[in-house]
């Protein structure tokens, strides 16, 4: 029984276990079926989403392509914009083309009156929305980067086809998330393309949407630019966000962002100053520029045209004869290159030597596109035609001068280069070799270098012969040909023991601004090859390479074209972008555009509207759409400062002017004096020297000292002969004021003997010792006679009386009295001491003689005005008599001229020197290097 019961229990247990197993198995089966069903359902949904996304993308692309077709079919082109031509630009154009060609008193007076008239009656309609729409500033704290959740309603364009295209782009960009469509529409609003109204607010929103949605590097760079400048009052200036967005763009391989960050880190703008970070970004941009140069045709890619400085068309920031250091331009450069070209085309039709020279000059101009400070489109066909004409005239003649042989050698080398690169001719290596050999026969360094390059590559069927190539390179390098010196440097660079020799070749080639040599110098300083590692030097060289090798970037030519057309708003935005990237010319041009709107930039505005302020003038300009008036004035000062720190001497003087008059900042005579001091002593600006003389004469920002005023006036004249008239009038006024102050017991700042004994020559010899505040640098003269250690009591070696030293003793006496008064808190007050007098006035002490000074100033002004009128009358009489003498002499020579006219008819007119003549010092190697 017991066994039977045990078997029953065992059987029951097995049955229970089997039932449990069956239940578990059934449950697992149901779960797997459920999972399979859910997985299938999820896969179907994903496929449907993917298909929907693909359909959406395809639909957006179709809308984008349809919009592009409409834009291309429209009669309005992408580079056409709506703008109001600025009256100041019209006035400048009129004066430049007509009035400034005239000489004499009456034409000059007419020029001044016309410009003052144009400035006084300048229309205030420039701020109307016809030029551009002024966007309201975003409220502080508003999240400007949040992408638009709903499409922005596009403003109606007057052209139906353009309006329809913009609607399609808007729909494709927002509804179907097509990035290309949104980017195109953003550019239309940002640049005002297709004659659309510029809307920086909408452009910002679209670029911000792109930056957030797809990380578009160009959009991120523009957002950073707008945060850095506050352009259009769309957002407030925020350097932190500007650096953030620009950094994202730079790591997205945007070259403009790399240049911007390199410049910001170099100077510490909006971030901590860091040379290590700066050189990284500049190196990235320079590497791309150098790679693009090497990837061009044989002998390297042709360098971009020169960047035009707007002030060059006026002869400089302060006009011809007054701008620049030391010896400024006497006359503004040629304003109409078309006249120059037409004149030389007329001369080139012939077989005379003048025709050969004219053809040579035209060939160079059309090949390089550079003429003085302006540029023209390159025309290789015309260049080849004129250069071949030069070669034909040379080889058809039996006798040649050395200059003709030099020009023929360069012509042959340039023709070989054009055949090898396919510029104006079909690519023909055999023809290139033939012309190079002709150039080598004339010992032309460019031909020698090119033939050596052919041997290194085995071009034109030549065998690869490195030894022969090095020989050609060496011969060309001995003639200081830049490209040949670079090739020699690259050869020496392969041997670590010869890095110093390579550095010497690169340095010599960089002296003529050879692109590849400057890049190699940056590499050597960055990696420490043959030289000590120098971060600042490497960054400086990389900066030049990145800025110079801007192939494909049309920012500068587009801005210049817009400025010439009168669209100063578009030009200002373009130059502002270049300025943020660190281009010195961009900084100068943007500040110049703003400065031209100020009343101080016009001759007669201060007389016709004495109460007209800079803030009021800029408020009436169309440029106010770029920012608030006060902000624009601040920006003008900022970019004058940045330009000055990169070596523009006139920008330094402008800084002083702004601090002196309180434009964009508070009036600060000390800072103005410091700017003039640097421009005068370090950069040799005659304008700054004259300003310092005036400040010393009137005691503005410095102590009144007629002695130092005369010294600065004399130095200004010795630096720039063109300052004769203003310096003469200033010295006449200074002499009158000195006599009056001496007779009435006023302050002069120096003794009588010291003032009258100084002449221009003596003053110019010692003017280098003048420093701020009337002090003088004491030069080391250990072996000078009569020094501090010499026996003053010995009659035989007694030091002669020195007027400068006597004045220095007076200055020391003033300084000692001031120090004694400051240390002791007392001391006797001396009215003739300018330091004590100014301290008394600053302390608020009353002066009983103030009313007497007012009377003296009035009488003094009348005397000065009388002297100026006398001097002006004498100069006019002198000019009148000189003109009569010239007329009489011309009348006596008319018969001789008539007799000689027939003999001269067969002679072609003398050809003037070509702007940018390659035979000029420092230019030949530039052209030979492919610049």
C-alpha positions in Angstrom: 0.0 0.0 0.0 2.7 2.3 0.9 4.5 1.7 -2.4 1.2 2.2 -4.3 0.6 5.5 -2.5 4.2 6.6 -3.2 3.7 5.9 -6.9 0.4 7.9 -7.0 2.1 10.9 -5.3 5.0 10.7 -7.8 2.6 10.5 -10.7 0.6 13.4 -9.4 3.7 15.5 -9.0 4.9 14.8 -12.5 1.4 15.7 -13.8 1.5 19.1 -11.9 5.0 19.8 -13.2 4.0 19.0 -16.8 1.0 21.3 -16.5 3.1 24.1 -15.2 5.6 23.6 -18.0 2.8 23.7 -20.5 1.4 26.9 -19.1 4.8 28.6 -19.1 5.5 27.5 -22.7 2.1 28.8 -23.8 2.7 32.2 -22.2 6.1 32.6 -23.8 4.6 31.8 -27.2 2.0 34.5 -26.8 4.6 37.0 -25.7 6.8 36.3 -28.7 3.8 36.7 -31.1 3.0 40.0 -29.4 6.5 41.2 -29.7 6.7 40.2 -33.4 3.5 42.0 -34.0 4.7 45.2 -32.3 8.0 45.1 -34.1 6.4 44.8 -37.4 4.1 47.7 -36.6 7.1 49.9 -35.4 9.1 49.1 -38.6 6.1 50.1 -40.8 5.9 53.4 -38.9 9.6 54.1 -39.4 9.4 53.3 -43.0 6.4 55.6 -43.4 8.3 58.4 -41.6 11.3 57.9 -43.7 9.3 58.0 -46.9 7.5 61.1 -45.7 10.8 62.8 -44.9 12.1 61.9 -48.4 9.0 63.2 -50.0 9.3 66.4 -48.0 12.9 66.8 -48.9 12.2 66.2 -52.6 9.3 68.7 -52.5 11.5 71.3 -50.8 14.2 70.7 -53.4 11.7 71.1 -56.2 10.5 74.4 -54.8 14.0 75.6 -54.4 15.0 74.7 -58.0 11.8 76.4 -59.3 12.6 79.5 -57.4 16.2 79.6 -58.8 14.8 79.3 -62.3 12.5 82.2 -61.7 15.4 84.3 -60.4 17.5 83.5 -63.4 14.7 84.2 -65.8 14.0 87.6 -64.3 15.3 90.7 -65.9 16.6 91.8 -62.5 20.0 90.4 -61.7 21.5 89.2 -58.4 23.9 92.1 -58.1 21.3 94.8 -58.7 20.2 96.7 -55.6 18.0 99.6 -54.7 19.7 102.5 -53.1 19.8 106.3 -52.9 23.1 107.7 -54.3 24.6 109.8 -51.5 24.9 113.5 -52.1 28.4 113.5 -50.6 29.5 111.0 -53.2 28.0 113.1 -56.0 29.8 116.1 -54.7 33.1 114.3 -54.5 32.7 112.9 -58.0 31.9 116.3 -59.4 34.8 118.0 -57.6 37.2 115.2 -58.5 36.4 115.1 -62.2 36.0 118.8 -62.9 36.9 121.4 -60.3 40.0 119.7 -58.9 41.6 119.7 -62.3 41.8 123.5 -62.2 44.5 125.5 -60.5 44.5 129.0 -59.1 42.6 131.1 -56.6 39.2 131.4 -58.3 38.9 127.6 -59.2 39.9 126.8 -55.6 37.3 129.2 -54.2 34.7 127.8 -56.5 35.6 124.2 -55.3 35.3 125.2 -51.7 32.0 127.1 -52.2 30.5 124.2 -54.2 31.4 121.6 -51.6 30.1 123.7 -48.8 26.9 124.3 -50.7 26.4 120.6 -51.3 27.1 119.9 -47.6 24.7 122.6 -46.4 21.8 121.7 -48.6 22.2 118.0 -48.2 18.8 116.3 -48.4 17.5 114.5 -45.4 15.7 112.0 -47.5 18.7 109.6 -47.3 17.1 108.1 -44.2 13.9 107.1 -46.0 13.1 103.4 -46.4 13.9 103.5 -50.1 17.5 102.7 -49.4 17.0 100.0 -46.7 14.6 99.1 -44.0 15.7 100.1 -40.5 15.1 97.2 -38.1 14.1 97.9 -34.6 16.5 96.7 -31.9 15.5 93.5 -30.2 14.5 93.7 -26.7 17.1 92.9 -24.1 16.9 89.3 -23.0 14.9 88.1 -26.0 16.2 84.8 -27.3 17.2 85.8 -30.8 18.6 82.4 -31.7 15.4 80.5 -31.3 14.4 79.4 -34.8 11.2 80.8 -36.2 8.3 78.4 -35.5 6.2 79.9 -38.3 7.3 81.2 -41.7 8.0 84.9 -41.8 5.8 86.7 -44.3 7.9 87.9 -47.2 7.5 91.5 -48.2 6.0 92.1 -51.5 8.6 92.7 -54.3 7.6 95.1 -57.0 8.6 92.5 -59.6 6.0 89.7 -59.7 8.5 87.0 -60.7 11.0 87.9 -58.0 8.1 88.1 -55.4 6.9 84.6 -56.5 10.5 83.2 -56.2 10.9 84.6 -52.7 7.6 83.0 -51.7 8.8 79.7 -53.0 12.1 80.0 -51.2 10.3 80.9 -48.0 8.0 77.9 -48.3 10.9 75.6 -49.1 13.0 76.9 -46.3 10.5 76.8 -43.5 7.8 74.3 -44.4 10.1 71.7 -46.1 13.3 72.7 -44.2 15.4 73.1 -47.3 18.6 74.8 -46.1 19.7 76.0 -49.5 16.4 77.8 -50.0 16.6 79.5 -46.6 20.2 80.5 -47.1 19.4 82.0 -50.5 16.5 84.0 -49.1 18.6 85.2 -46.2 21.2 86.5 -48.6 18.6 88.3 -50.6 17.4 90.1 -47.4 21.0 90.7 -46.1 22.5 92.1 -49.3 19.4 93.5 -50.9 19.9 91.3 -54.0 17.5 91.4 -57.0 16.5 94.9 -55.9 14.8 93.6 -52.8 14.6 95.9 -49.8 17.4 95.1 -47.4 15.9 93.7 -44.1 18.6 92.8 -41.6 16.1 91.7 -39.1 14.7 89.0 -41.3 18.1 88.0 -42.5 19.3 87.6 -38.9 16.3 85.3 -38.1 16.9 83.2 -41.1 20.7 82.9 -40.5 19.9 82.0 -36.9 17.5 79.3 -38.0 20.1 77.8 -40.3 22.8 77.9 -37.6 20.5 76.2 -35.1 19.0 73.7 -37.5 21.9 72.5 -39.6 25.0 74.2 -38.1 25.7 76.2 -41.3 29.1 77.7 -40.9 28.5 80.7 -43.0 25.3 81.5 -41.1 27.1 81.1 -37.8 29.9 83.5 -39.0 27.3 86.2 -40.0 25.5 85.8 -36.7 28.8 86.3 -34.9 29.5 89.3 -37.0 26.2 90.9 -36.2 26.7 90.3 -32.5 30.2 91.8 -32.6 29.1 95.0 -34.4 25.4 95.4 -33.5 24.7 95.9 -37.2 21.4 97.4 -38.0 20.3 97.6 -34.4 19.0 94.0 -34.8 20.7 92.8 -31.6 22.8 94.5 -29.0 26.6 94.1 -29.1 27.6 90.9 -27.3 31.2 89.9 -27.8 30.8 86.7 -25.8 28.1 85.4 -28.2 30.1 86.8 -31.2 33.2 84.8 -30.2 31.0 81.7 -29.5 29.3 81.7 -32.9 32.5 82.6 -34.7 34.3 79.7 -33.1 31.6 77.3 -34.2 31.9 78.7 -37.8 35.7 78.5 -37.7 35.6 74.8 -36.7 33.2 74.4 -39.6 36.1 75.4 -41.9 34.8 79.0 -42.6 37.8 81.1 -43.6 36.2 84.4 -42.7 35.6 83.1 -39.2 39.2 81.9 -38.9 40.5 85.3 -39.8 38.1 87.0 -37.4 39.2 84.8 -34.5 42.8 85.1 -35.4 42.5 88.9 -35.2 40.4 88.9 -32.0 42.9 86.6 -30.2 45.8 88.6 -31.5 44.5 91.8 -29.9 42.3 90.4 -27.2 39.0 91.7 -28.6 36.1 90.2 -26.7 38.3 87.4 -25.4 41.6 86.9 -23.6 44.7 87.9 -25.7 46.4 84.7 -26.8 49.0 84.5 -29.5 48.9 80.7 -29.3 45.2 80.7 -30.2 45.6 83.4 -32.8 48.4 81.7 -34.7 46.3 78.4 -34.8 43.5 80.1 -36.7 45.7 82.2 -38.9 47.7 79.1 -39.8 44.6 77.3 -40.8 43.5 80.1 -43.1 47.1 80.5 -44.5 47.4 76.8 -45.2 44.3 76.9 -47.4 45.5 80.0 -49.2 48.9 78.5 -49.9 47.4 75.2 -51.1 45.2 77.1 -53.5 48.2 79.0 -54.8 50.1 75.7 -55.5 47.0 74.1 -57.0 46.9 76.7 -59.7 48.5 76.7 -63.1 52.3 76.3 -63.5 54.4 78.9 -61.6 51.6 79.4 -59.2 48.2 81.1 -59.2 48.1 84.7 -60.2 47.6 86.9 -57.2 44.3 88.7 -56.7 44.1 92.3 -57.6 45.3 94.9 -55.1 42.8 96.1 -52.5 41.9 99.7 -53.1 42.1 102.2 -50.3 39.4 104.7 -50.7 41.4 107.6 -49.5 43.9 107.2 -52.3 41.4 108.6 -54.8 41.6 111.9 -52.8 45.3 111.9 -52.5 45.1 110.6 -48.9 42.9 111.0 -45.8 43.7 114.8 -45.6 44.1 115.3 -49.4 47.0 115.5 -51.7 50.2 116.9 -50.2 49.0 116.7 -46.6 48.5 112.9 -46.0 50.9 110.2 -45.1 54.4 110.2 -43.6 57.4 112.3 -44.5 56.9 113.0 -48.3 53.2 112.6 -49.1 51.7 112.5 -52.5 51.9 115.9 -54.3 48.9 115.1 -56.4 46.2 112.5 -56.2 46.7 109.5 -58.5 45.1 109.3 -61.9 41.4 109.3 -61.5 40.4 108.1 -64.9 42.4 105.0 -66.0 40.3 104.9 -69.2 41.8 108.2 -70.4 45.3 106.7 -69.7 44.5 103.6 -71.7 43.0 105.4 -74.6 45.9 107.8 -74.8 48.4 104.9 -74.9 46.4 103.0 -77.4 46.7 106.0 -79.7 50.5 106.1 -79.2 50.9 102.3 -79.6 49.8 102.5 -83.2 53.1 102.9 -84.9 56.7 101.6 -85.1 58.4 104.3 -83.0 60.1 103.6 -79.7 57.3 105.5 -78.0 54.9 103.0 -79.5 56.9 100.1 -78.2 56.9 101.6 -74.7 53.2 102.3 -74.8 52.4 98.7 -75.9 54.6 97.4 -73.2 52.8 99.4 -70.5 49.4 98.4 -71.9 50.3 94.8 -71.9 51.4 94.9 -68.2 48.2 96.8 -67.2 45.9 94.4 -68.9 47.8 91.3 -67.6 48.0 92.4 -64.0 44.8 94.5 -63.7 46.7 96.9 -61.4 47.2 100.6 -62.2 48.4 102.8 -59.3 45.8 102.6 -56.6 43.0 101.3 -58.8 42.2 98.1 -60.6 40.7 97.1 -63.9 39.5 93.7 -65.1 42.3 91.5 -66.4 42.2 91.0 -70.2 44.7 88.3 -71.2 43.9 88.5 -74.9 44.7 92.2 -75.0 47.7 91.7 -72.9 49.1 89.0 -75.2 48.4 91.2 -78.3 50.3 94.2 -76.9 53.2 92.1 -75.5 53.6 90.3 -78.9 53.7 93.7 -80.5 56.6 94.7 -78.2 58.5 91.5 -79.1 58.0 92.1 -82.8 59.3 95.7 -82.6 62.3 94.6 -80.6 63.4 91.7 -82.7 62.8 93.6 -85.9 65.2 96.3 -84.8 69.0 95.9 -85.2 70.1 98.3 -82.4 68.7 98.2 -78.8 69.3 100.1 -75.6 69.8 98.3 -72.3 66.3 99.4 -71.2 64.8 98.0 -74.4 66.6 94.7 -73.9 65.4 94.5 -70.3 61.8 95.1 -71.3 62.0 92.7 -74.2 63.4 90.0 -71.9 60.5 90.5 -69.5 58.0 90.5 -72.3 59.4 87.2 -73.7 59.2 85.6 -70.2 55.7 86.9 -69.7 54.6 85.5 -73.1 56.1 82.1 -72.2 54.2 82.2 -68.9 51.0 82.9 -70.7 51.4 80.1 -73.2 52.3 77.7 -70.4 49.3 78.6 -68.2 46.8 79.2 -71.0 46.3 82.8 -70.3 45.1 84.5 -73.5 46.4 81.7 -75.6 45.8 77.9 -75.8 48.1 75.9 -73.6 51.3 75.3 -75.6 54.3 74.1 -73.8 56.5 74.2 -76.9 55.7 77.9 -77.5 56.2 78.6 -73.8 59.7 76.9 -74.0 60.6 79.0 -77.1 59.7 82.3 -75.4 61.5 81.3 -72.2 64.6 80.5 -74.1 64.4 84.0 -75.8 64.1 85.5 -72.3 67.1 83.5 -71.1 69.1 84.7 -74.0 68.4 88.3 -72.7 69.3 87.1 -69.1 65.8 87.7 -67.8 65.5 86.3 -64.3 61.8 85.4 -64.7 62.6 83.3 -67.8 65.5 81.6 -66.0 63.3 80.6 -63.1 60.6 79.4 -65.4 63.0 77.3 -67.5 64.4 75.8 -64.3 60.9 74.9 -63.3 60.4 73.2 -66.6 63.5 71.0 -66.0 62.2 70.0 -62.6 58.9 68.9 -64.0 60.1 67.5 -67.4 57.7 69.9 -69.2 57.7 70.5 -73.0 59.6 67.3 -73.6 62.6 68.3 -71.6 64.3 65.7 -69.5 64.1 66.0 -65.7 67.4 67.5 -64.7 67.5 68.9 -61.2 71.2 70.0 -61.4 70.4 72.1 -64.5 67.3 73.5 -62.8 69.3 74.5 -59.7 71.7 76.3 -62.0 68.9 78.3 -63.6 67.4 79.0 -60.1 70.8 80.2 -58.8 71.3 82.6 -61.8 67.8 84.1 -61.3 68.2 84.3 -57.6 71.5 86.2 -58.0 69.4 88.8 -59.7 67.1 89.0 -56.7 64.2 87.3 -58.5 61.7 86.5 -55.8 60.3 83.2 -57.1 63.8 81.9 -57.8 64.9 82.8 -54.3 61.9 80.8 -53.0 62.9 77.8 -55.1 66.5 78.0 -53.7 65.1 78.3 -50.2 62.9 75.2 -50.7 65.9 73.3 -51.9 67.9 74.2 -48.8 64.9 73.6 -46.6 65.2 69.8 -47.3 68.5 69.7 -45.4 68.2 70.5 -41.7 71.8 71.7 -41.7 71.0 74.4 -44.3 67.9 75.9 -42.7 69.6 79.1 -42.0 70.5 79.5 -45.7 66.9 78.7 -46.6 65.7 81.4 -44.1 68.0 84.0 -45.8 66.5 83.3 -49.2 62.9 83.4 -47.9 63.6 86.6 -46.0 65.1 88.3 -49.1 62.2 87.2 -51.3 59.7 88.4 -48.6 61.2 91.9 -48.8 59.3 92.3 -52.1 56.2 90.7 -50.6 56.5 87.4 -52.3 53.5 85.3 -51.3 55.2 81.9 -51.0 58.2 83.3 -49.2 56.1 85.0 -46.5 54.3 81.7 -46.0 57.5 79.8 -45.6 58.8 82.3 -43.1 55.7 81.8 -41.1 56.3 78.0 -41.2 59.9 78.4 -40.1 58.9 80.7 -37.1 56.0 78.4 -36.2 58.0 75.1 -36.3 61.4 76.6 -35.2 63.2 75.6 -38.4 66.6 77.4 -38.4 65.2 80.1 -36.1 63.8 80.4 -32.6 60.1 79.8 -32.4 58.3 83.1 -32.3 54.5 83.0 -32.1 53.9 86.6 -32.9 56.1 86.5 -36.0 54.5 83.4 -37.2 51.0 84.9 -36.7 52.0 88.1 -38.5 53.2 86.2 -41.6 50.3 83.8 -41.6 47.9 86.8 -41.4 49.5 88.4 -44.5 49.2 85.2 -46.4 45.6 84.6 -45.4 44.6 88.1 -46.3 46.5 88.4 -49.5 45.5 85.0 -50.9 41.8 85.6 -50.9 40.9 84.0 -54.2 37.2 83.6 -54.7 36.3 86.2 -52.1 34.6 89.1 -53.8 34.1 91.2 -50.6 36.6 94.0 -51.5 35.8 94.4 -55.3 32.1 94.3 -54.6 32.3 96.9 -51.9 34.5 99.2 -54.1 32.2 98.8 -57.0 29.2 99.8 -54.8 31.1 102.8 -53.4 31.9 104.0 -56.9 28.2 103.7 -57.8 27.2 105.7 -54.8 25.7 102.8 -52.7 27.7 103.7 -49.6 25.5 101.6 -47.4 26.3 98.4 -49.1 30.0 99.4 -49.3 30.0 100.2 -45.6 28.7 96.8 -44.7 31.2 95.1 -46.9 34.2 97.0 -45.5 32.9 96.5 -42.0 33.0 92.7 -42.6 36.5 93.0 -43.9 37.4 95.2 -40.9 36.2 92.6 -38.4 38.4 90.0 -40.1 41.4 92.3 -39.4 42.0 93.8 -42.9 43.6 97.2 -42.2 42.4 98.6 -45.5 38.9 97.5 -44.6 39.1 99.2 -41.3 40.4 102.4 -42.9 37.8 102.4 -45.6 34.9 101.8 -43.2 36.0 104.6 -40.9 36.5 106.8 -44.0 33.0 106.3 -45.2 31.6 107.3 -41.8 34.0 110.2 -41.6 32.8 111.6 -44.9 29.4 112.1 -43.4 30.7 114.3 -40.6 30.6 118.1 -40.9 34.4 118.3 -40.1 35.1 116.5 -43.4 33.7 119.4 -45.5 35.5 122.7 -46.0 32.7 125.2 -45.5 30.2 123.3 -43.4 31.7 124.6 -40.2 31.2 128.2 -41.5 27.7 127.7 -42.9 26.4 125.6 -40.0 28.6 126.3 -37.0 26.1 124.6 -34.7 25.9 121.4 -36.8 27.2 118.6 -34.7 28.7 115.3 -35.9 25.7 113.5 -34.2 23.2 115.5 -36.2 25.1 115.0 -39.5 25.3 111.2 -39.1 21.6 111.1 -38.1 20.7 112.5 -41.5 22.7 110.0 -43.4 21.4 106.7 -44.9 24.1 105.0 -42.9 22.0 105.4 -39.8 20.3 102.2 -40.8 23.5 100.4 -39.8 23.3 101.6 -36.2 22.4 104.4 -33.9 24.1 107.7 -34.6 26.2 107.6 -31.4 27.2 104.0 -32.1 28.3 104.9 -35.6 30.5 107.7 -34.3 32.0 105.3 -31.8 32.6 102.7 -34.5 34.4 105.3 -36.6 36.8 106.0 -33.8 37.3 102.3 -33.0 38.2 101.4 -36.6 40.5 104.5 -37.0 42.2 103.2 -33.9 42.6 99.6 -35.2 43.8 100.9 -38.6 46.4 103.1 -36.8 47.6 100.2 -34.8 48.3 98.4 -38.1 50.5 101.2 -39.4 48.2 103.8 -41.0 49.7 107.2 -40.0 46.7 109.2 -41.2 44.4 107.0 -39.1 46.6 108.0 -36.0 46.1 111.6 -36.8 42.4 111.0 -37.2 42.3 109.5 -33.7 43.8 112.7 -32.4 41.2 114.7 -34.2 38.3 112.7 -32.8 39.6 113.0 -29.2 40.2 116.7 -29.8 36.7 117.4 -31.0 34.9 114.8 -29.0 33.6 112.7 -31.9 32.6 109.2 -30.7 34.0 109.9 -27.3 34.5 112.6 -24.7 36.8 115.5 -25.4 40.3 114.5 -24.2 43.1 116.8 -25.1 45.7 114.6 -23.5 44.8 111.6 -25.6 44.7 113.9 -28.7 48.2 115.1 -27.9 49.4 111.5 -27.4 48.1 110.5 -30.8 49.7 113.5 -32.5 52.9 112.8 -30.6 53.2 109.3 -31.8 52.2 110.2 -35.4 54.8 113.0 -35.4 57.8 111.4 -33.7 57.4 107.7 -34.8 55.5 108.0 -38.1 56.8 111.4 -39.3 53.4 113.0 -40.0 53.7 116.6 -41.0 50.1 117.2 -40.2 50.6 115.9 -36.7 53.6 118.2 -36.2 51.5 121.2 -37.3 48.8 120.2 -34.8 51.3 119.9 -32.0 52.6 123.4 -32.9 49.1 124.8 -32.7 48.5 123.1 -29.3 51.7 124.5 -27.9 50.9 127.9 -29.3 47.5 128.0 -27.6 48.2 125.9 -24.6 45.6 123.2 -25.4 46.4 119.8 -23.9 50.0 121.0 -23.2 51.7 123.9 -21.6 51.7 127.1 -23.7 55.2 127.4 -25.1 55.8 129.6 -28.2 59.3 128.2 -28.4 58.1 124.6 -28.9 55.3 125.7 -31.1 57.8 127.3 -33.5 59.9 124.2 -33.4 57.0 122.0 -34.4 56.0 124.4 -37.1 59.5 124.4 -38.5 59.7 120.6 -38.3 56.4 120.3 -40.2 57.8 122.4 -43.0 61.1 120.5 -43.1 59.2 117.2 -43.3 56.8 118.3 -46.0 57.6 121.1 -48.4 53.9 121.3 -49.3 53.2 122.8 -45.8 54.9 126.1 -46.8 51.7 128.2 -46.9 50.1 126.9 -43.7 53.4 127.0 -41.8 54.2 130.5 -43.1 50.8 131.8 -42.0 51.1 130.0 -38.6 54.6 131.4 -38.0 53.3 134.9 -38.9 50.5 134.5 -36.4 52.9 133.1 -33.8 55.4 135.9 -34.2 52.6 138.5 -33.8 51.3 136.7 -30.7 54.8 136.5 -29.3 55.4 140.2 -29.8 52.1 141.1 -28.2 52.6 138.7 -25.2 56.1 140.1 -24.7 55.1 143.7 -24.8 52.1 143.2 -22.5 53.9 140.9 -20.1 52.0 137.8 -21.1 53.3 134.2 -21.0 55.4 133.0 -23.9 57.0 129.9 -22.5 60.5 130.9 -23.5 62.9 133.8 -23.5 63.2 136.3 -26.3 66.6 135.3 -27.5 65.6 131.6 -27.7 62.5 132.3 -29.8 63.9 134.7 -32.3 67.2 132.9 -32.9 65.6 129.6 -33.9 65.2 129.1 -37.6 63.7 126.4 -39.6 66.9 124.5 -40.2 68.1 124.6 -36.6 64.7 123.6 -35.4 64.5 120.7 -37.7 67.8 119.4 -36.5 66.8 119.4 -32.9 63.1 118.7 -33.4 63.6 115.0 -32.9 64.3 115.7 -29.2 60.9 117.3 -28.6 58.5 115.2 -26.5 55.1 115.6 -25.0 54.6 118.4 -22.5 57.6 120.4 -23.7 60.2 118.0 -22.4 63.3 117.0 -24.4 65.0 113.7 -24.6 68.6 113.9 -23.3 70.8 111.9 -25.7 73.8 110.0 -24.6 76.9 112.1 -25.4 79.7 110.8 -23.3 82.4 112.3 -25.5 80.6 115.6 -26.2 82.5 118.8 -25.3 81.3 121.0 -22.6 79.3 118.3 -20.9 78.4 118.0 -17.3 81.8 116.7 -16.4 83.8 119.4 -18.2 85.5 122.3 -16.5 83.0 125.1 -16.7 85.4 127.5 -15.2 88.1 127.0 -17.7 88.1 129.8 -20.1 89.8 127.8 -22.9 87.2 125.0 -22.8 84.2 127.1 -21.9 81.1 125.7 -23.5 79.4 128.1 -26.0 76.0 129.4 -25.1 73.2 127.0 -26.3 69.8 128.4 -26.8 68.1 125.0 -26.6 69.9 124.4 -23.3 68.8 127.8 -22.0 65.2 126.9 -22.8 65.7 123.5 -21.2 66.9 125.3 -18.0 63.7 127.3 -18.0 61.6 124.1 -18.4 63.6 122.5 -15.5 62.9 125.6 -13.4 59.2 125.4 -14.0 59.3 121.7 -13.2 61.2 122.3 -10.0 58.8 125.0 -8.9 55.8 122.8 -9.6 57.4 119.9 -7.6 58.2 122.2 -4.7 54.6 123.5 -4.7 53.2 120.0 -4.7 55.6 118.7 -2.0 55.5 121.7 0.3 51.9 122.6 -0.4 52.8 126.3 -0.8 55.4 128.4 -2.6 55.1 131.7 -4.2 52.7 131.9 -7.2 54.2 132.9 -10.5 51.7 134.1 -13.2 54.2 133.3 -16.0 54.5 129.7 -14.9 52.0 127.7 -17.0 52.0 124.8 -14.6 51.1 127.0 -11.6 48.6 129.0 -13.7 46.8 125.9 -15.0 46.7 124.4 -11.5 45.2 127.6 -10.2 42.5 127.6 -12.9 41.7 124.0 -12.3 41.4 124.5 -8.6 38.7 127.1 -9.2 40.6 130.2 -8.1 39.4 133.4 -9.6 41.6 135.5 -11.7 41.2 139.2 -11.5 42.7 139.7 -14.9 40.3 137.5 -16.9 38.5 140.5 -18.4 41.9 142.0 -19.5 42.8 138.8 -21.2 39.5 138.9 -23.1 40.4 142.4 -24.4 43.9 141.2 -25.2 42.6 138.2 -27.2 40.3 140.5 -29.2 43.0 142.9 -30.1 45.4 140.0 -30.8 42.9 138.4 -33.1 42.5 141.6 -35.1 46.3 142.0 -35.5 46.6 138.4 -36.6 43.8 138.7 -39.2 45.4 141.8 -40.5 48.8 140.1 -40.9 47.1 137.2 -42.7 45.4 139.5 -45.1 48.7 141.3 -45.9 50.5 138.0 -46.5 47.6 136.7 -48.7 47.7 139.9 -50.7 51.4 139.8 -51.2 51.2 136.2 -52.4 48.4 137.1 -54.8 50.4 140.0 -56.3 53.4 137.7 -56.6 51.4 135.0 -58.5 49.8 137.7 -60.8 53.2 139.1 -61.7 54.6 135.6 -62.3 51.7 134.8 -64.6 52.3 138.0 -66.6 56.0 137.2 -67.0 55.1 133.7 -68.2 52.6 135.1 -70.8 55.2 137.5 -72.1 57.8 134.7 -72.4 55.2 132.5 -74.1 54.5 135.2 -76.6 58.2 135.6 -77.5 58.5 131.8 -78.0 55.4 131.4 -80.2 57.3 132.0 -83.4 60.0 129.5 -82.5 57.4 126.9 -81.6 55.6 127.5 -84.9 58.9 127.1 -86.8 59.7 123.9 -85.0 56.2 122.4 -85.3 56.7 120.7 -88.6 59.9 119.0 -87.4 58.1 117.7 -84.4 55.0 116.4 -86.3 56.8 113.1 -87.1 57.7 112.5 -83.5 55.2 110.6 -81.3 54.4 112.3 -78.0 56.4 111.4 -74.9 54.9 108.6 -73.0 54.4 109.3 -69.3 55.4 106.7 -66.8 52.9 104.0 -66.4 51.1 103.7 -63.0 52.8 100.8 -61.3 55.7 100.6 -63.8 57.4 97.3 -63.3 60.7 99.0 -63.9 60.2 101.2 -60.9 62.1 100.2 -57.8 60.5 97.3 -56.0 58.0 96.5 -58.7 59.9 94.4 -61.2 60.2 91.5 -58.9 56.6 91.8 -57.9 55.4 91.3 -61.5 58.0 88.7 -62.2 56.7 86.7 -59.2 53.3 86.5 -60.8 51.7 89.3 -58.7 
